[in-house]
Amino acid sequence: MSLADASIVEKSYGARGRVGVKLVRPAETRRLLGDVTASLADRLVDRFRLLVDKVLADGN
C-alpha cells in the first residue's frame, strides 16, 4: 500500500510530468511521527547512508 492509497498524501502532476506530494493531514502526521522511535538498526543505516552520501559528494 502506498502513502497515497492510505490517504496520507495527495499526488499531483506538474510540469514535465513531475510528481508532487502534499500531506493530507499534516498536523496529525506530525503528531504520529513524534511517537515513532527509530530502532538501533534504523539509526545505523541512516548514519551509514549519510556518510556514503557525503563521501560521494566530496568525491565529485
Secondary structure, 3 states (H helix, E strand, C coil): CCCCCCCCEEEEECHHHCEEEEECCHHHHHHHHHCCCCCHHHHHHHHHHHHHHHHHHHHC
